[in-house]
């Protein structure tokens, strides 16, 4: 059998997000690969308790745990706010399962959050008539995000959520006290205050079942938004030089120490990240460089490597908007909804949250997950689901 382990690594990347829905960028995943889903059960209740930073942290931890046990491979992933989607080859499934079950235990014992984890073979998805198509979006040299289309990811998510334990998609729990390897995961930056007034989390889903028609719909969405706003909405970046703030001690220090404590324990890790973040604060305060960390260079790279634009059969954007921008966006999306083309969900907040995954500072390899505060994508998803359940 042909080795497909380098499938994602060999994909040709693209850098123009405006063309994200164009099928020429996408390639069918190998049939023996698996769609891995991790999502937090009861995330709505946790959000209602003001714990969305914890929800974000656990979602990002799932990605970190998988990447840390598949270091020799290039693994596609998408951060969902209250969960994550990944695509892995069969050879690493045992290690991935073990890493996610450890993360599941950590989520419950450390954060009081219940994590659901499982995997569906791409071949099983195709038996339903759908597919898993993958594209590779370049944020900057060496840093990429996966984009998915074909309906297969949503199908896998549904199969895992609907598994009562007999279908074999859910990962069966095992007794373990071992901690997952979450090295590289951090949340030290202050919430990103909206400079224009509103941090808007936006979900848009094309209703067409035909791939070409759905692709045309997403292109129409981006085009109509640009026309309505009078400029490309991608200019409304939520991460800018003006709203990046680093304080000491960081508000997210407890969550970082709790998630990454490993075998050494919480207090030892808290002491380490406190000292490390103090050094980072000094470097940020005086724009200095030390130990591979160059403060002004890192901040620029961070802005380039923020994932405020995503696509996994649903367009996901976090935009810094004026009240007028929000009104225009809602008017454009409502018009497309009335045409029967889309369902959508929006959520407004005054800031966005950022969770960081740093692979290598010296090689400028780091990615930063962005989500709106006070629920972000998870709250927007409630409106989206309501529209999907009702006729346009």
C-alpha positions as a LaTeX table, in Angstrom:
\begin{tabular}{lrrr}
\hline
Residue & $x$ (\AA) & $y$ (\AA) & $z$ (\AA) \\
\hline
Unk1 & 0.00 & 0.00 & 0.00 \\
Unk2 & 1.24 & 3.47 & $-0.88$ \\
Unk3 & 2.45 & 5.57 & 2.06 \\
Unk4 & 0.19 & 8.64 & 2.31 \\
Unk5 & 1.83 & 10.17 & 5.40 \\
Unk6 & 3.18 & 13.16 & 3.47 \\
Unk7 & $-0.20$ & 14.00 & 1.88 \\
Unk8 & $-0.64$ & 17.40 & 3.53 \\
Unk9 & 3.05 & 18.30 & 3.49 \\
Unk10 & 3.17 & 18.03 & $-0.31$ \\
Unk11 & 0.05 & 20.09 & $-1.02$ \\
Unk12 & 0.62 & 23.36 & $-2.86$ \\
Unk13 & $-0.44$ & 26.26 & $-0.65$ \\
Unk14 & $-2.30$ & 29.44 & $-1.61$ \\
Unk15 & $-2.12$ & 32.87 & 0.02 \\
Unk16 & $-5.18$ & 34.79 & $-1.23$ \\
Unk17 & $-8.03$ & 34.12 & 1.19 \\
Unk18 & $-10.52$ & 35.69 & $-1.22$ \\
Unk19 & $-10.17$ & 32.52 & $-3.30$ \\
Unk20 & $-10.63$ & 30.17 & $-0.33$ \\
Unk21 & $-13.75$ & 28.52 & $-1.75$ \\
Unk22 & $-12.28$ & 27.85 & $-5.20$ \\
Unk23 & $-12.16$ & 24.09 & $-5.70$ \\
Unk24 & $-8.86$ & 24.25 & $-7.58$ \\
Unk25 & $-7.11$ & 24.69 & $-4.23$ \\
Unk26 & $-8.58$ & 21.48 & $-2.79$ \\
Unk27 & $-7.45$ & 17.86 & $-2.92$ \\
Unk28 & $-9.30$ & 14.76 & $-1.71$ \\
Unk29 & $-7.83$ & 13.34 & 1.47 \\
Unk30 & $-6.47$ & 9.77 & 1.31 \\
Unk31 & $-9.18$ & 7.20 & 2.01 \\
Unk32 & $-7.25$ & 5.68 & 4.91 \\
Unk33 & $-6.81$ & 8.98 & 6.78 \\
Unk34 & $-9.17$ & 9.85 & 9.62 \\
Unk35 & $-11.13$ & 12.97 & 10.55 \\
Unk36 & $-10.49$ & 13.57 & 14.26 \\
Unk37 & $-13.04$ & 15.65 & 16.15 \\
Unk38 & $-12.75$ & 17.12 & 19.64 \\
Unk39 & $-15.54$ & 19.25 & 21.08 \\
Unk40 & $-16.59$ & 20.41 & 24.51 \\
Unk41 & $-19.96$ & 19.16 & 25.70 \\
Unk42 & $-21.93$ & 21.82 & 27.53 \\
Unk43 & $-19.75$ & 24.66 & 26.26 \\
Unk44 & $-22.80$ & 26.95 & 26.18 \\
Unk45 & $-23.21$ & 26.61 & 29.94 \\
Unk46 & $-19.51$ & 27.28 & 30.51 \\
Unk47 & $-19.74$ & 30.37 & 28.31 \\
Unk48 & $-22.72$ & 31.55 & 30.35 \\
Unk49 & $-20.52$ & 31.30 & 33.44 \\
Unk50 & $-17.94$ & 33.58 & 31.82 \\
Unk51 & $-15.46$ & 30.75 & 31.22 \\
Unk52 & $-14.91$ & 31.13 & 27.49 \\
Unk53 & $-11.15$ & 31.56 & 27.93 \\
Unk54 & $-11.06$ & 28.11 & 29.53 \\
Unk55 & $-13.16$ & 26.77 & 26.65 \\
Unk56 & $-10.72$ & 28.27 & 24.11 \\
Unk57 & $-7.76$ & 26.89 & 26.06 \\
Unk58 & $-9.08$ & 23.33 & 26.01 \\
Unk59 & $-9.95$ & 23.55 & 22.31 \\
Unk60 & $-6.43$ & 24.73 & 21.50 \\
Unk61 & $-4.97$ & 22.08 & 23.84 \\
Unk62 & $-6.48$ & 19.35 & 21.66 \\
Unk63 & $-4.58$ & 20.63 & 18.64 \\
Unk64 & $-1.38$ & 21.06 & 20.64 \\
Unk65 & $-1.54$ & 17.54 & 22.07 \\
Unk66 & $-1.95$ & 16.02 & 18.60 \\
Unk67 & 0.78 & 18.09 & 16.98 \\
Unk68 & 3.21 & 17.22 & 19.77 \\
Unk69 & 2.82 & 13.46 & 19.15 \\
Unk70 & 2.99 & 13.79 & 15.36 \\
Unk71 & 6.02 & 16.07 & 15.13 \\
Unk72 & 7.47 & 14.36 & 12.05 \\
Unk73 & 4.26 & 14.87 & 10.08 \\
Unk74 & 2.41 & 17.89 & 8.71 \\
Unk75 & $-1.10$ & 17.60 & 10.16 \\
Unk76 & $-4.07$ & 19.69 & 8.94 \\
Unk77 & $-6.16$ & 21.26 & 11.72 \\
Unk78 & $-8.88$ & 23.84 & 12.32 \\
Unk79 & $-9.57$ & 25.56 & 15.65 \\
Unk80 & $-13.28$ & 25.88 & 16.36 \\
Unk81 & $-13.32$ & 27.89 & 19.57 \\
Unk82 & $-14.98$ & 25.17 & 21.66 \\
Unk83 & $-13.23$ & 22.32 & 19.89 \\
Unk84 & $-10.99$ & 21.32 & 17.02 \\
Unk85 & $-10.87$ & 19.30 & 13.82 \\
Unk86 & $-7.78$ & 17.44 & 12.63 \\
Unk87 & $-6.94$ & 15.01 & 9.85 \\
Unk88 & $-4.42$ & 12.25 & 10.57 \\
Unk89 & $-2.95$ & 9.18 & 8.82 \\
Unk90 & $-3.74$ & 5.75 & 10.32 \\
Unk91 & $-0.16$ & 5.09 & 11.47 \\
Unk92 & $-0.40$ & 7.78 & 14.17 \\
Unk93 & $-3.98$ & 7.10 & 15.29 \\
Unk94 & $-2.95$ & 5.20 & 18.46 \\
Unk95 & $-0.70$ & 8.07 & 19.56 \\
Unk96 & $-3.36$ & 10.65 & 18.67 \\
Unk97 & $-6.02$ & 8.72 & 20.57 \\
Unk98 & $-3.77$ & 8.48 & 23.62 \\
Unk99 & $-2.93$ & 12.20 & 23.49 \\
Unk100 & $-6.58$ & 13.25 & 23.22 \\
Unk101 & $-7.74$ & 10.93 & 26.00 \\
Unk102 & $-5.10$ & 12.49 & 28.26 \\
Unk103 & $-6.37$ & 15.91 & 27.20 \\
Unk104 & $-9.92$ & 14.80 & 27.92 \\
Unk105 & $-8.91$ & 13.86 & 31.45 \\
Unk106 & $-7.08$ & 17.17 & 31.89 \\
Unk107 & $-10.10$ & 19.12 & 30.64 \\
Unk108 & $-12.30$ & 17.51 & 33.29 \\
Unk109 & $-9.88$ & 17.50 & 36.22 \\
Unk110 & $-8.31$ & 20.89 & 35.54 \\
Unk111 & $-11.12$ & 22.92 & 33.99 \\
Unk112 & $-14.31$ & 21.02 & 34.79 \\
Unk113 & $-15.08$ & 20.70 & 31.07 \\
Unk114 & $-16.28$ & 17.48 & 29.42 \\
Unk115 & $-14.51$ & 16.74 & 26.15 \\
Unk116 & $-15.83$ & 14.42 & 23.45 \\
Unk117 & $-13.16$ & 12.94 & 21.16 \\
Unk118 & $-13.34$ & 10.50 & 18.28 \\
Unk119 & $-12.34$ & 9.74 & 14.70 \\
Unk120 & $-14.10$ & 8.76 & 11.46 \\
Unk121 & $-12.22$ & 7.23 & 8.50 \\
Unk122 & $-12.41$ & 9.26 & 5.31 \\
Unk123 & $-13.57$ & 6.07 & 3.57 \\
Unk124 & $-16.61$ & 5.94 & 5.88 \\
Unk125 & $-17.43$ & 9.56 & 5.08 \\
Unk126 & $-17.30$ & 8.82 & 1.35 \\
Unk127 & $-19.82$ & 6.01 & 1.77 \\
Unk128 & $-22.35$ & 8.71 & 2.68 \\
Unk129 & $-21.77$ & 10.46 & $-0.66$ \\
Unk130 & $-19.68$ & 13.27 & 0.80 \\
Unk131 & $-15.93$ & 13.87 & 0.74 \\
Unk132 & $-13.11$ & 15.47 & 2.71 \\
Unk133 & $-11.30$ & 17.98 & 0.51 \\
Unk134 & $-8.28$ & 19.77 & 1.94 \\
Unk135 & $-6.51$ & 23.02 & 1.03 \\
Unk136 & $-3.43$ & 24.63 & 2.55 \\
Unk137 & $-3.65$ & 28.36 & 3.27 \\
Unk138 & $-0.34$ & 30.14 & 3.87 \\
Unk139 & $-0.32$ & 32.71 & 6.67 \\
Unk140 & 3.42 & 33.32 & 6.29 \\
Unk141 & 6.39 & 31.20 & 5.15 \\
Unk142 & 6.38 & 28.02 & 7.23 \\
Unk143 & 2.97 & 28.68 & 8.82 \\
Unk144 & $-0.19$ & 27.22 & 7.30 \\
Unk145 & $-3.82$ & 26.60 & 8.18 \\
Unk146 & $-5.95$ & 23.82 & 6.75 \\
Unk147 & $-9.19$ & 24.59 & 4.94 \\
Unk148 & $-11.85$ & 21.90 & 4.38 \\
Unk149 & $-14.76$ & 21.48 & 2.00 \\
Unk150 & $-16.80$ & 18.62 & 0.53 \\
Unk151 & $-19.17$ & 18.23 & 3.50 \\
Unk152 & $-17.13$ & 15.42 & 5.02 \\
Unk153 & $-15.96$ & 17.21 & 8.15 \\
Unk154 & $-19.51$ & 18.13 & 9.19 \\
Unk155 & $-20.58$ & 14.56 & 8.46 \\
Unk156 & $-17.79$ & 13.17 & 10.66 \\
Unk157 & $-18.74$ & 15.60 & 13.42 \\
Unk158 & $-22.34$ & 14.38 & 13.27 \\
Unk159 & $-21.32$ & 10.72 & 13.33 \\
Unk160 & $-19.15$ & 11.22 & 16.41 \\
Unk161 & $-21.77$ & 13.26 & 18.27 \\
Unk162 & $-24.39$ & 10.64 & 17.41 \\
Unk163 & $-22.27$ & 7.68 & 18.51 \\
Unk164 & $-23.83$ & 5.96 & 21.52 \\
Unk165 & $-20.70$ & 3.89 & 22.00 \\
Unk166 & $-21.62$ & 1.13 & 19.57 \\
Unk167 & $-20.53$ & 2.69 & 16.28 \\
Unk168 & $-16.85$ & 2.76 & 17.18 \\
Unk169 & $-16.19$ & 6.40 & 16.35 \\
Unk170 & $-15.80$ & 7.69 & 19.90 \\
Unk171 & $-12.50$ & 7.03 & 21.65 \\
Unk172 & $-13.11$ & 4.68 & 24.57 \\
Unk173 & $-11.87$ & 6.03 & 27.89 \\
Unk174 & $-8.85$ & 4.44 & 29.53 \\
Unk175 & $-7.59$ & 4.84 & 33.08 \\
Unk176 & $-4.52$ & 7.07 & 33.13 \\
Unk177 & $-2.97$ & 9.71 & 35.33 \\
Unk178 & $-0.49$ & 10.75 & 32.63 \\
Unk179 & $-0.61$ & 14.33 & 31.38 \\
Unk180 & $-0.68$ & 15.28 & 27.69 \\
Unk181 & 2.30 & 17.05 & 26.14 \\
Unk182 & 1.07 & 20.61 & 25.65 \\
Unk183 & 4.43 & 22.28 & 25.26 \\
Unk184 & 4.09 & 25.44 & 23.18 \\
Unk185 & 0.56 & 26.31 & 24.30 \\
Unk186 & 0.20 & 29.71 & 25.97 \\
Unk187 & $-2.30$ & 32.53 & 26.57 \\
Unk188 & $-0.36$ & 35.53 & 27.81 \\
Unk189 & $-1.68$ & 38.42 & 25.72 \\
Unk190 & $-4.47$ & 40.63 & 26.98 \\
Unk191 & $-7.87$ & 40.46 & 25.24 \\
Unk192 & $-7.74$ & 42.36 & 21.96 \\
Unk193 & $-9.93$ & 45.44 & 22.37 \\
Unk194 & $-11.96$ & 46.43 & 19.34 \\
Unk195 & $-10.47$ & 49.63 & 17.94 \\
Unk196 & $-13.54$ & 50.35 & 15.81 \\
Unk197 & $-16.11$ & 49.50 & 18.47 \\
Unk198 & $-17.26$ & 45.93 & 17.79 \\
Unk199 & $-15.43$ & 42.62 & 17.51 \\
Unk200 & $-17.73$ & 40.64 & 15.21 \\
Unk201 & $-17.64$ & 36.83 & 15.01 \\
Unk202 & $-19.25$ & 35.70 & 11.74 \\
Unk203 & $-20.30$ & 32.26 & 10.47 \\
Unk204 & $-21.68$ & 31.83 & 6.94 \\
Unk205 & $-22.80$ & 28.49 & 5.50 \\
Unk206 & $-23.83$ & 28.01 & 1.85 \\
Unk207 & $-27.04$ & 25.99 & 1.48 \\
Unk208 & $-26.29$ & 24.58 & $-1.97$ \\
Unk209 & $-25.44$ & 20.88 & $-1.95$ \\
Unk210 & $-23.57$ & 21.10 & $-5.26$ \\
Unk211 & $-19.90$ & 21.95 & $-4.65$ \\
Unk212 & $-19.58$ & 24.33 & $-7.58$ \\
Unk213 & $-22.73$ & 26.19 & $-6.56$ \\
Unk214 & $-21.56$ & 26.40 & $-2.94$ \\
Unk215 & $-18.16$ & 27.70 & $-4.08$ \\
Unk216 & $-19.90$ & 30.38 & $-6.15$ \\
Unk217 & $-22.02$ & 31.34 & $-3.12$ \\
Unk218 & $-19.00$ & 31.90 & $-0.88$ \\
Unk219 & $-17.34$ & 33.98 & $-3.60$ \\
Unk220 & $-20.57$ & 36.00 & $-3.81$ \\
Unk221 & $-20.58$ & 36.50 & $-0.02$ \\
Unk222 & $-17.06$ & 37.94 & 0.01 \\
Unk223 & $-17.76$ & 40.04 & $-3.09$ \\
Unk224 & $-21.04$ & 41.47 & $-1.72$ \\
Unk225 & $-19.41$ & 42.27 & 1.62 \\
Unk226 & $-16.60$ & 44.13 & $-0.13$ \\
Unk227 & $-19.09$ & 46.01 & $-2.30$ \\
Unk228 & $-21.32$ & 46.90 & 0.64 \\
Unk229 & $-18.52$ & 48.02 & 2.94 \\
Unk230 & $-16.60$ & 49.79 & 0.20 \\
Unk231 & $-13.43$ & 47.88 & 1.04 \\
Unk232 & $-12.20$ & 44.32 & 1.55 \\
Unk233 & $-13.46$ & 43.17 & 4.99 \\
Unk234 & $-10.18$ & 41.34 & 5.50 \\
Unk235 & $-8.74$ & 44.78 & 6.29 \\
Unk236 & $-10.67$ & 44.66 & 9.58 \\
Unk237 & $-7.98$ & 42.57 & 11.26 \\
Unk238 & $-8.70$ & 41.94 & 14.94 \\
Unk239 & $-4.98$ & 41.89 & 15.81 \\
Unk240 & $-3.08$ & 45.16 & 15.30 \\
Unk241 & $-0.11$ & 46.97 & 16.76 \\
Unk242 & $-2.54$ & 49.30 & 18.52 \\
Unk243 & $-4.54$ & 46.69 & 20.47 \\
Unk244 & $-1.80$ & 44.20 & 21.36 \\
Unk245 & $-1.17$ & 44.48 & 25.10 \\
Unk246 & 1.14 & 42.43 & 27.32 \\
Unk247 & 0.84 & 42.85 & 31.08 \\
Unk248 & 2.46 & 41.07 & 33.98 \\
Unk249 & 1.34 & 38.83 & 35.41 \\
Unk250 & $-0.80$ & 37.80 & 32.43 \\
Unk251 & $-4.46$ & 37.06 & 33.15 \\
Unk252 & $-4.13$ & 33.70 & 31.41 \\
Unk253 & $-1.19$ & 32.52 & 33.53 \\
Unk254 & $-3.30$ & 30.22 & 35.71 \\
Unk255 & $-4.93$ & 28.54 & 32.69 \\
Unk256 & $-1.56$ & 28.10 & 30.97 \\
Unk257 & 0.06 & 26.56 & 34.05 \\
Unk258 & $-2.95$ & 24.31 & 34.61 \\
Unk259 & $-2.99$ & 23.05 & 31.03 \\
Unk260 & 0.76 & 22.61 & 30.57 \\
Unk261 & 1.72 & 21.44 & 34.07 \\
Unk262 & 2.72 & 17.97 & 32.84 \\
Unk263 & 4.26 & 15.55 & 35.32 \\
Unk264 & 5.94 & 18.36 & 37.31 \\
Unk265 & 2.72 & 19.65 & 38.80 \\
Unk266 & 0.82 & 22.94 & 38.77 \\
Unk267 & 2.91 & 24.99 & 41.22 \\
Unk268 & 6.24 & 24.19 & 39.60 \\
Unk269 & 4.80 & 25.06 & 36.19 \\
Unk270 & 3.22 & 28.25 & 37.51 \\
Unk271 & 6.57 & 29.38 & 38.89 \\
Unk272 & 8.26 & 28.64 & 35.58 \\
Unk273 & 5.72 & 30.41 & 33.35 \\
Unk274 & 5.61 & 33.35 & 35.79 \\
Unk275 & 9.35 & 33.83 & 35.47 \\
Unk276 & 9.31 & 33.24 & 31.72 \\
Unk277 & 6.43 & 35.68 & 31.19 \\
Unk278 & 8.21 & 38.30 & 33.32 \\
Unk279 & 11.19 & 38.12 & 30.98 \\
Unk280 & 8.82 & 38.36 & 28.02 \\
Unk281 & 7.15 & 41.41 & 29.57 \\
Unk282 & 10.55 & 43.15 & 29.98 \\
Unk283 & 11.46 & 42.38 & 26.36 \\
Unk284 & 8.08 & 43.66 & 25.18 \\
Unk285 & 8.27 & 46.73 & 27.36 \\
Unk286 & 11.64 & 47.84 & 25.96 \\
Unk287 & 11.49 & 46.24 & 22.48 \\
Unk288 & 14.48 & 44.01 & 23.18 \\
Unk289 & 15.75 & 40.65 & 21.98 \\
Unk290 & 16.96 & 37.68 & 24.05 \\
Unk291 & 17.05 & 33.90 & 23.74 \\
Unk292 & 15.52 & 33.84 & 20.27 \\
Unk293 & 12.67 & 36.18 & 21.28 \\
Unk294 & 12.79 & 39.47 & 19.37 \\
Unk295 & 9.89 & 41.55 & 20.67 \\
Unk296 & 9.11 & 43.82 & 17.67 \\
Unk297 & 9.72 & 41.02 & 15.15 \\
Unk298 & 7.56 & 38.59 & 17.10 \\
Unk299 & 4.67 & 41.06 & 17.32 \\
Unk300 & 4.72 & 41.56 & 13.55 \\
Unk301 & 4.86 & 37.81 & 12.96 \\
Unk302 & 2.02 & 37.32 & 15.44 \\
Unk303 & $-0.19$ & 39.70 & 13.49 \\
Unk304 & 0.63 & 37.86 & 10.26 \\
Unk305 & 0.02 & 34.45 & 11.82 \\
Unk306 & $-3.35$ & 35.11 & 13.46 \\
Unk307 & $-6.14$ & 32.82 & 12.25 \\
Unk308 & $-9.04$ & 35.26 & 12.14 \\
Unk309 & $-10.08$ & 33.76 & 8.76 \\
Unk310 & $-11.05$ & 30.09 & 8.44 \\
Unk311 & $-13.06$ & 27.84 & 6.18 \\
Unk312 & $-14.36$ & 24.33 & 6.83 \\
Unk313 & $-17.53$ & 24.22 & 4.71 \\
Unk314 & $-18.46$ & 27.28 & 6.75 \\
Unk315 & $-16.83$ & 30.68 & 6.40 \\
Unk316 & $-15.54$ & 31.83 & 9.82 \\
Unk317 & $-14.33$ & 35.40 & 10.35 \\
Unk318 & $-13.48$ & 37.58 & 13.34 \\
Unk319 & $-13.52$ & 41.24 & 12.28 \\
Unk320 & $-12.96$ & 44.56 & 14.07 \\
Unk321 & $-15.95$ & 46.64 & 12.92 \\
Unk322 & $-17.70$ & 49.95 & 13.37 \\
Unk323 & $-21.43$ & 49.94 & 14.12 \\
Unk324 & $-21.96$ & 50.91 & 10.47 \\
Unk325 & $-19.85$ & 47.94 & 9.34 \\
Unk326 & $-21.96$ & 45.59 & 11.44 \\
Unk327 & $-25.19$ & 47.01 & 9.99 \\
Unk328 & $-23.87$ & 46.64 & 6.43 \\
Unk329 & $-22.66$ & 43.07 & 7.04 \\
Unk330 & $-25.99$ & 42.06 & 8.58 \\
Unk331 & $-27.90$ & 43.66 & 5.69 \\
Unk332 & $-25.77$ & 41.87 & 3.07 \\
Unk333 & $-26.08$ & 38.49 & 4.78 \\
Unk334 & $-29.83$ & 38.91 & 5.34 \\
Unk335 & $-30.28$ & 39.67 & 1.65 \\
Unk336 & $-28.38$ & 36.52 & 0.67 \\
Unk337 & $-30.42$ & 34.59 & 3.21 \\
Unk338 & $-33.65$ & 35.80 & 1.60 \\
Unk339 & $-32.39$ & 34.53 & $-1.74$ \\
Unk340 & $-32.12$ & 31.10 & $-0.17$ \\
Unk341 & $-28.34$ & 30.99 & $-0.57$ \\
Unk342 & $-26.98$ & 30.97 & 2.98 \\
Unk343 & $-27.54$ & 30.55 & 6.68 \\
Unk344 & $-25.46$ & 32.69 & 9.02 \\
Unk345 & $-24.69$ & 33.52 & 12.63 \\
Unk346 & $-23.24$ & 36.69 & 14.16 \\
Unk347 & $-21.98$ & 37.62 & 17.62 \\
Unk348 & $-20.84$ & 41.03 & 18.83 \\
Unk349 & $-18.33$ & 41.66 & 21.60 \\
Unk350 & $-16.00$ & 44.47 & 22.62 \\
Unk351 & $-12.86$ & 42.33 & 22.31 \\
Unk352 & $-11.36$ & 39.09 & 21.02 \\
Unk353 & $-9.36$ & 36.38 & 22.76 \\
Unk354 & $-6.03$ & 35.05 & 21.53 \\
Unk355 & $-4.52$ & 31.66 & 22.37 \\
Unk356 & $-1.00$ & 31.01 & 21.10 \\
Unk357 & 0.75 & 27.91 & 19.83 \\
Unk358 & 4.50 & 28.44 & 19.49 \\
Unk359 & 6.49 & 25.74 & 17.69 \\
Unk360 & 9.79 & 27.57 & 17.21 \\
Unk361 & 10.68 & 31.21 & 17.83 \\
Unk362 & 13.99 & 30.96 & 15.98 \\
Unk363 & 12.27 & 29.54 & 12.89 \\
Unk364 & 9.32 & 31.96 & 13.20 \\
Unk365 & 6.88 & 29.05 & 13.45 \\
Unk366 & 3.89 & 30.02 & 15.57 \\
Unk367 & 0.12 & 30.32 & 15.07 \\
Unk368 & $-2.39$ & 32.33 & 17.09 \\
Unk369 & $-6.03$ & 31.28 & 17.47 \\
Unk370 & $-8.53$ & 34.16 & 17.50 \\
Unk371 & $-12.11$ & 34.07 & 18.76 \\
Unk372 & $-14.56$ & 36.72 & 19.84 \\
Unk373 & $-14.96$ & 37.30 & 23.58 \\
Unk374 & $-18.12$ & 36.35 & 25.53 \\
Unk375 & $-18.80$ & 33.30 & 23.38 \\
Unk376 & $-17.59$ & 34.28 & 19.92 \\
Unk377 & $-18.09$ & 31.49 & 17.40 \\
Unk378 & $-19.93$ & 29.27 & 19.88 \\
Unk379 & $-22.68$ & 31.87 & 20.35 \\
Unk380 & $-22.78$ & 32.72 & 16.63 \\
Unk381 & $-23.24$ & 29.00 & 15.96 \\
Unk382 & $-26.56$ & 29.05 & 17.86 \\
Unk383 & $-28.03$ & 31.53 & 15.36 \\
Unk384 & $-26.55$ & 29.55 & 12.47 \\
Unk385 & $-28.13$ & 26.30 & 13.71 \\
Unk386 & $-31.51$ & 28.00 & 14.10 \\
Unk387 & $-31.36$ & 29.22 & 10.51 \\
Unk388 & $-30.25$ & 25.83 & 9.22 \\
Unk389 & $-33.26$ & 24.25 & 10.92 \\
Unk390 & $-35.70$ & 26.74 & 9.33 \\
Unk391 & $-36.45$ & 27.55 & 5.68 \\
Unk392 & $-34.90$ & 30.79 & 4.36 \\
\hline
\end{tabular}
